[in-house]
Amino acid sequence: MTVCIEPQAKSIDNYWVISEVIFISMSEIKLSIDGMHCGSCVRRVTQALERVPGAEVLEVSVGTARLKADDAAQALAALAKAGYTAHVNA
């Protein structure tokens, strides 16, 4: 998925300043997660991943998760903070 942040223009003393267009490319990340056993675990993992800046959670089930993000390290850190061990699937 590519996110496009549209340029914004504003007037400063009769001059127009236009910011640059920024494209952010996110890749799909598949995780295996240890320690998940039930629906409450799925909810906790989902909430932890939703707190990762810029991440889009696609699916969470017992033992696995799929998300779109720039960097898997932030997702792994968020899961560790929530009490789960995870690793990236190839």
Order of alpha helices (4+ residues) and beta strands (2+ residues): beta-beta-beta-beta-beta-alpha-beta-beta-alpha-beta
